[in-house]
Amino acid sequence: MAETTEQDDRTEDPTHRRLEQAIERGDVAKSAEINTLFVLGAFTLAVLVLAGPVSRSLVAELRGFLAHAHLVPGDGAGLVASGRRALLIWFAAAIVPIGAIALGGLAGGALQHRPLWSLQPLMPKLSRISPMSGLKRLFGKEAAAQFVKGLLKIAVVGSVSAAVLWAERDRLDAFARLEPTMLMSAVLALVTKLLGAVLAIYAFVAIGDGVYQRLSWLQRQRMTKRELKEEFKESEGNPEIKARLRQIRTLRLKKRMMAVVPKATVVIANPTHFAVALQYEPGMAAPLCVAKGLDALALRIRAVAEEHGVPVIENPPLARTLHASVKLDEEIPVEHYKAVAEVIGYVLRLRRRLS
């Protein structure tokens, strides 16, 4: 009941990080039918390419053995040697098809997910020995789906195989009357036709199962709203902490600006909204922005400037432009040299007149 409720709460699509964590644990979307398709395809290819040469080689070996059977020692050592040679011959004939099947299985797995190493699937879990969990696995939705899939697979593959063999029923009686060499060719042709038909129909089974397994895997990785929030906190940081850090940085920036406003040459402002404090000393390439602000901060800059005798020049268009285009501790852009030079020139003339 609790598991059902938890599953119902998983309403959010999995994040990229959630999917990567699942893959690292060894939980991947994999279809056994795709692996079987590749194994069957590799076996079919091996039969097409190697059946002829291998059968001829076996026939030649058997013919040679029968022709020289009288030369085989009849003691125990001779029989062991003959048995060992026969095993080597059959092993040499089977090693390439077995290798092709193994490569086919590896290719099927590599197509579905990247190679990975994880010991977590091998770790003991109490749920695996729990009777209730075992019953759920045996009689649950996934088990029912696998059972139905198995029945459909047997029915479809069996029907296709029966249809192919039924079409060749008139030739099957003649196989018993064929010479061995002709019999091998006839059987190879029939097996190739049967494997081709099964392989073609099994491709649809594998594709359907691959899509089903992918959707089931994504469903298993779905997240609750709480899990999504926790992951966001882990990856992006706690929003409350980030807001507090921004607040601390803003306070420090304001304190630093208020400390350098008394050293400014002029504050350019409009009546209430913008204020930009500029510093210019002889030898500097261009005036430097040492403080700027909006609304309450602009009023604070003006108040500190007036308190320390820094001239405040109201020029709304220039104040808005400088606030938008100049960063703290940077020189003003070239396009504003003329307008700012006129203001600073006026301030310097005013200072000389007052002194």
C-alpha atoms as one frame of an Amber mdcrd trajectory, in Angstrom:
protein
   0.000   0.000   0.000   2.798   2.373   0.933   4.675   1.432  -2.242   1.583
   2.202  -4.343   1.150   5.571  -2.640   4.814   6.410  -3.204   4.523   5.444
  -6.857   1.438   7.639  -7.237   3.406  10.573  -5.797   6.046  10.259  -8.520
   4.469  12.738 -10.899   7.574  14.603 -12.101   9.714  13.669 -15.101  13.223
  12.533 -14.120  16.035  15.044 -14.430  19.225  14.389 -16.369  21.089  13.956
 -13.068  18.557  11.385 -11.859  18.983   9.345 -15.056  22.780   9.516 -14.806
  22.658   8.314 -11.197  20.461   5.383 -12.213  22.909   4.400 -14.954  25.830
   4.599 -12.508  23.939   2.205 -10.210  23.583  -0.239 -13.092  19.874   0.482
 -13.513  19.578   0.888 -17.288  16.886   0.403 -19.890  17.695  -2.925 -21.468
  15.687  -5.357 -23.528  16.563  -9.044 -23.546  14.742  -9.319 -26.865  17.188
  -6.913 -28.539  20.080  -9.011 -27.266  18.336 -12.136 -28.565  17.816 -10.458
 -31.938  21.527  -9.691 -32.252  22.489 -13.199 -31.115  20.078 -14.720 -33.624
  21.376 -12.426 -36.350  24.991 -13.333 -35.569  24.123 -17.042 -35.609  22.303
 -16.659 -38.936  25.272 -14.840 -40.424  27.629 -17.531 -39.154  25.426 -20.225
 -40.710  25.329 -18.426 -44.072  29.074 -17.844 -44.199  30.507 -20.920 -42.493
  27.987 -23.742 -42.888  29.272 -24.774 -46.311  33.014 -24.817 -45.557  32.524
 -26.348 -42.096  30.234 -29.113 -43.370  32.654 -29.983 -46.164  35.535 -30.067
 -43.697  33.603 -32.354 -41.330  32.621 -34.641 -44.181  36.249 -34.863 -45.321
  37.413 -35.635 -41.779  34.711 -38.289 -41.314  35.454 -39.849 -44.675  39.153
 -40.009 -43.866  38.422 -41.539 -40.466  36.181 -44.216 -41.944  38.658 -44.972
 -44.728  41.475 -45.513 -42.217  39.464 -46.915 -39.329  41.508 -50.132 -39.421
  44.618 -48.146 -38.577  43.186 -46.726 -35.341  44.740 -48.541 -32.337  42.207
 -50.508 -30.357  43.804 -49.991 -26.973  42.720 -47.383 -24.421  45.373 -44.849
 -25.428  44.345 -45.066 -29.077  40.669 -44.560 -28.281  41.499 -41.574 -26.066
  43.602 -40.037 -28.855  40.806 -40.593 -31.375  38.255 -39.045 -29.022  40.513
 -36.054 -28.367  40.971 -35.505 -32.126  37.209 -35.693 -32.689  36.601 -33.144
 -29.939  39.194 -30.794 -31.415  37.577 -31.059 -34.844  34.129 -30.264 -33.476
  35.519 -27.465 -31.295  37.259 -25.893 -34.307  33.981 -26.066 -36.222  31.967
 -24.513 -33.379  34.363 -21.834 -32.101  33.602 -19.263 -34.808  29.779 -19.505
 -34.495  30.081 -19.351 -30.701  32.332 -16.292 -31.014  29.847 -14.678 -33.403
  27.014 -15.303 -30.936  29.047 -13.785 -28.093  29.864 -10.705 -30.186  26.212
 -10.404 -31.148  25.210 -10.377 -27.478  27.806  -7.716 -26.677  26.671  -5.604
 -29.636  23.052  -5.803 -28.489  24.000  -4.570 -25.032  26.270  -1.817 -26.371
  23.484  -0.568 -28.636  21.159  -0.045 -25.659  23.538   1.607 -23.191  27.163
   2.581 -22.824  29.539   0.113 -21.161  29.593   0.505 -17.384  30.860  -1.253
 -14.282  28.751  -1.279 -11.146  28.730  -3.638  -8.161  25.493  -2.232  -6.770
  23.214  -4.762  -8.546  25.220  -7.509  -6.782  24.835  -5.996  -3.319  22.469
  -7.928  -0.993  19.057  -6.363  -0.430  16.471  -7.376   2.151  13.703  -6.883
  -0.404  15.121  -9.774  -2.431  14.573 -12.240   0.404  11.288 -10.782   1.563
   8.366 -13.169   0.836   6.021 -10.269   0.122   8.461  -8.677  -2.312   8.922
 -12.054  -3.985   5.172 -12.477  -4.399   4.911  -8.980  -5.864   7.618  -9.818
  -8.381   5.884 -13.087  -9.282   2.345 -11.764  -9.544   2.890  -8.047 -10.131
   2.230  -5.975 -13.212   5.747  -6.447 -14.572   5.562 -10.241 -14.192   2.181
 -10.292 -15.928   3.537  -8.203 -18.785   6.529 -10.526 -19.174   4.242 -13.579
 -19.154   1.966 -12.147 -21.846   4.989 -11.084 -23.872   6.450 -14.590 -23.667
   3.192 -16.164 -24.847   2.906 -13.746 -27.762   6.528 -14.323 -28.711   6.101
 -18.092 -28.709   2.872 -17.818 -30.689   4.289 -15.464 -33.317   7.670 -17.169
 -33.768   6.048 -20.596 -33.676   3.468 -19.585 -36.274   6.131 -18.212 -38.609
   8.285 -21.321 -38.214   5.287 -23.589 -38.807   4.311 -21.614 -41.906   7.812
 -21.936 -43.363   8.030 -25.675 -42.641   4.489 -26.295 -43.892   5.369 -24.705
 -47.207   8.302 -27.157 -47.475   6.367 -30.228 -46.303   6.505 -31.938 -49.707
  10.321 -31.728 -49.740  10.852 -33.077 -46.220  10.030 -36.666 -47.259  12.627
 -36.485 -50.009  15.392 -35.573 -47.538  15.622 -39.204 -46.381  16.509 -40.342
 -49.917  19.197 -37.737 -50.627  22.917 -38.414 -50.586  24.778 -36.927 -47.604
  26.364 -34.107 -49.602  23.051 -33.119 -51.194  21.270 -33.539 -47.871  23.602
 -31.017 -46.214  22.882 -28.427 -48.935  19.118 -28.999 -48.712  19.095 -28.760
 -44.921  21.260 -25.610 -45.073  18.838 -23.973 -47.499  15.849 -24.856 -45.320
  17.551 -23.711 -42.102  18.591 -20.440 -43.758  15.039 -19.785 -44.927  13.651
 -20.598 -41.475  16.198 -18.410 -39.684  15.574 -15.529 -42.096  11.819 -15.631
 -41.476  12.238 -15.876 -37.694  14.812 -13.090 -37.720  12.521 -10.790 -39.700
   9.541 -11.277 -37.389  11.724 -11.150 -34.275  12.984  -7.715 -35.288   9.473
  -6.332 -34.692   9.299  -8.124 -31.329  12.661  -6.670 -30.286  11.781  -3.129
 -31.364   8.471  -3.253 -29.488  10.114  -4.627 -26.351  12.899  -2.045 -26.574
  10.358   0.787 -26.620   8.424  -0.821 -23.748  11.553  -1.272 -21.616  12.633
   2.325 -22.241   9.237   3.693 -21.201   9.154   1.411 -18.135  12.644   2.573
 -17.126  11.673   6.223 -17.439   8.551   5.496 -15.389  10.693   3.930 -12.644
  12.904   7.017 -12.534  10.047   9.492 -12.098  10.417  11.758  -9.063   8.245
  13.207  -6.360   8.020  16.951  -5.941  10.073  16.656  -2.763  12.847  14.732
  -4.531  12.889  17.316  -7.304  13.201  20.119  -4.760  15.979  18.319  -2.868
  17.919  17.705  -6.070  17.566  21.360  -7.029  18.980  22.339  -3.652  21.908
  19.962  -4.063  22.749  21.014  -7.608  21.894  24.708  -7.529  22.327  25.462
  -3.845  19.762  26.306  -1.202  17.703  29.283  -2.511  17.516  30.806   0.976
  21.281  30.636   1.404  21.843  32.072  -2.081  19.451  34.934  -1.340  21.246
  35.617   1.936  24.623  35.634   0.180  23.289  38.075  -2.433  22.028  40.279
   0.364  25.424  40.220   2.106  27.229  41.047  -1.159  24.824  43.921  -1.808
  25.368  45.352   1.677  29.143  45.127   1.311  28.966  46.792  -2.095  26.877
  49.634  -0.702  29.287  50.176   2.189  32.244  50.235  -0.176  30.520  52.734
  -2.463  29.543  54.997   0.424  33.181  54.942   1.568  34.504  56.196  -1.779
  31.751  58.744  -2.572  33.543  61.457  -0.521  36.557  61.044  -2.827  34.458
  61.524  -5.982  34.888  64.558  -8.196  31.212  64.920  -9.078  27.875  63.138
  -8.720  25.659  63.261 -11.787  22.002  62.696 -10.919  18.411  63.339 -11.736
  16.125  64.523  -8.960  15.290  61.154  -7.379  15.985  58.041  -9.436  19.606
  57.908 -10.635  22.992  58.903  -9.232  26.454  58.195 -10.647  29.617  59.274
  -8.775  32.672  59.928 -10.954  36.262  60.439  -9.916  38.786  62.277 -12.059
  42.347  63.262 -11.243  44.940  64.854 -13.511  46.801  62.194 -15.420  43.850
  59.788 -15.617  42.848  58.642 -19.104  39.146  59.060 -18.372  36.831  59.597
 -15.389  36.175  56.511 -13.254  32.773  55.371 -11.939  33.181  54.829  -8.185
  29.498  54.546  -7.177  26.053  54.358  -8.739  22.542  53.530  -7.641  18.791
  53.726  -8.123  16.051  55.289  -6.008  16.918  54.935  -2.288  20.563  54.156
  -3.023  20.730  57.149  -5.368  19.367  59.398  -2.629  21.918  57.938  -0.207
  24.767  58.689  -2.643  23.526  62.251  -3.035  23.281  62.689   0.718  26.823
  61.442   1.338  28.156  63.601  -1.486  26.462  66.732  -0.173  27.636  65.921
   3.339  31.271  65.836   2.164  31.032  68.773  -0.235  31.068  66.769  -3.479
  29.172  68.702  -6.173  25.878  67.112  -7.309  24.964  68.065 -10.877  21.461
  67.264 -12.055  21.517  66.018 -15.629  18.762  63.358 -15.992  19.603  62.131
 -19.530  23.322  61.805 -18.761  22.639  60.191 -15.358  20.387  57.533 -16.905
  22.857  56.848 -19.730  25.885  56.510 -17.454  24.011  54.288 -14.996  23.086
  51.891 -17.825  26.433  51.840 -19.644  29.151  52.181 -16.992  30.148  49.476
 -14.489  31.677  50.110 -11.100  35.420  50.813 -11.075  35.461  51.186 -14.863
  36.190  54.209 -17.040  33.293  55.837 -18.854  32.865  54.920 -22.550  34.416
  57.105 -25.212  31.040  58.260 -26.521  30.352  60.038 -23.213  33.691  61.846
 -22.959  32.353  65.155 -24.261  29.256  65.341 -22.037  31.169  64.297 -18.922
  34.081  66.639 -19.747  31.672  69.574 -19.825  30.309  68.644 -16.383  33.753
  68.095 -14.834  35.041  71.277 -16.443  32.149  73.188 -14.897  32.911  71.658
 -11.483  36.598  72.508 -11.690  35.830  76.094 -12.719  33.377  76.339  -9.832
  36.047  75.128  -7.404  38.570  77.681  -8.642  35.998  80.459  -8.361  35.130
  79.463  -4.778  38.758  79.147  -3.753
